[in-house]
Amino acid sequence: MEPSTLMTTFYVSQSQIPPADADSAVHDIVAKSISRNRVSQITGALMFTGEHFVQVLEGKAAEVDTVMASILADPRHDHIVVMAREKISERLFSDWDLAYSGPSRFVIRNLARLRRASSVADRRQETRWLRDLLLEFVRHNGSE
Ligand SMILES: Cc1cc2nc3c(=O)[nH]c(=O)nc-3n(C[C@H](O)[C@H](O)[C@H](O)COP(=O)(O)O)c2cc1C
């Protein structure tokens, strides 16, 4: 992919943050990410379920790959599964440097389904569906 190509990536990971520290730790991640993403012209959304993170990032391939390299090395989560990395023609989350949403029971339920999806086609379909759901969710409940 060309460094200037607009792309999106979507991953699911397992939180390593002790539950008692979660509120302040996640608040800290979001606050720092918003200002960094703004500088890098990255947009996206993060959902924290208490157990898992679900994140969508969009931007120029070079910028997204740089931030993803830090995210992949971040010890606050592990078992990071990148569900999608693809070229896009326009941003879905253009209004948010990083929209944040807390747990949605609906997403948690469907996250379990996504993690169980075995075929490539199933995973792709579940990924699209969950990403659109996240977009709907942050449109109504998200904050920056
Ligand atoms: C779940 C999760 C999501 C994150 N999202 C972002 C993000 O969108 N943008 C960002 O700059 N950092 C994000 N971070 C923080 C990075 O992993 C990293 O701490 C930060 O970019 C500093 O990286 P550096 O120490 O390599 O400079 C996230 C961390 C976690 C655990």
The ligand as an SDF file (V2000), in Angstrom:
LIG
                    3D

 31 33  0  0  0  0  0  0  0  0999 V2000
   -6.4410   -0.0410   23.3970 C   0  0  0  0  0  0  0  0  0  0  0  0
   -5.4640    1.0350   23.0720 C   0  0  0  0  0  0  0  0  0  0  0  0
   -5.7630    1.9550   22.0560 C   0  0  0  0  0  0  0  0  0  0  0  0
   -4.8680    2.9740   21.7380 C   0  0  0  0  0  0  0  0  0  0  0  0
   -5.1810    3.8550   20.7470 N   0  0  0  0  0  0  0  0  0  0  0  0
   -4.3040    4.8210   20.4070 C   0  0  0  0  0  0  0  0  0  0  0  0
   -4.5890    5.7410   19.3650 C   0  0  0  0  0  0  0  0  0  0  0  0
   -5.6430    5.6990   18.7240 O   0  0  0  0  0  0  0  0  0  0  0  0
   -3.6540    6.6930   19.0960 N   0  0  0  0  0  0  0  0  0  0  0  0
   -2.4860    6.7960   19.7810 C   0  0  0  0  0  0  0  0  0  0  0  0
   -1.6850    7.6750   19.4940 O   0  0  0  0  0  0  0  0  0  0  0  0
   -2.1970    5.9390   20.7720 N   0  0  0  0  0  0  0  0  0  0  0  0
   -3.0660    4.9650   21.1080 C   0  0  0  0  0  0  0  0  0  0  0  0
   -2.7710    4.1120   22.1430 N   0  0  0  0  0  0  0  0  0  0  0  0
   -1.5360    4.3420   22.9020 C   0  0  0  0  0  0  0  0  0  0  0  0
   -0.3380    3.7390   22.1960 C   0  0  0  0  0  0  0  0  0  0  0  0
   -0.3840    2.3360   22.3530 O   0  0  0  0  0  0  0  0  0  0  0  0
    0.9610    4.2830   22.8070 C   0  0  0  0  0  0  0  0  0  0  0  0
    0.9450    4.1940   24.1860 O   0  0  0  0  0  0  0  0  0  0  0  0
    1.1780    5.7130   22.4570 C   0  0  0  0  0  0  0  0  0  0  0  0
    0.9260    5.9440   21.1050 O   0  0  0  0  0  0  0  0  0  0  0  0
    2.6380    6.1090   22.7700 C   0  0  0  0  0  0  0  0  0  0  0  0
    3.4640    5.2930   22.0270 O   0  0  0  0  0  0  0  0  0  0  0  0
    5.0450    5.3350   22.1000 P   0  0  0  0  0  0  0  0  0  0  0  0
    5.3750    5.0410   23.5430 O   0  0  0  0  0  0  0  0  0  0  0  0
    5.4640    4.2810   21.1290 O   0  0  0  0  0  0  0  0  0  0  0  0
    5.3900    6.7280   21.6840 O   0  0  0  0  0  0  0  0  0  0  0  0
   -3.6500    3.0860   22.4610 C   0  0  0  0  0  0  0  0  0  0  0  0
   -3.3640    2.1640   23.4690 C   0  0  0  0  0  0  0  0  0  0  0  0
   -4.2520    1.1520   23.7810 C   0  0  0  0  0  0  0  0  0  0  0  0
   -3.9330    0.1750   24.8750 C   0  0  0  0  0  0  0  0  0  0  0  0
  1  2  1  0
  2  3  1  0
  2 30  2  0
  3  4  2  0
  4  5  1  0
  4 28  1  0
  5  6  2  0
  6  7  1  0
  6 13  1  0
  7  8  2  0
  7  9  1  0
  9 10  1  0
 10 11  2  0
 10 12  1  0
 12 13  2  0
 13 14  1  0
 14 15  1  0
 14 28  1  0
 15 16  1  0
 16 17  1  0
 16 18  1  0
 18 19  1  0
 18 20  1  0
 20 21  1  0
 20 22  1  0
 22 23  1  0
 23 24  1  0
 24 25  2  0
 24 26  1  0
 24 27  1  0
 28 29  2  0
 29 30  1  0
 30 31  1  0
M  END
$$$$
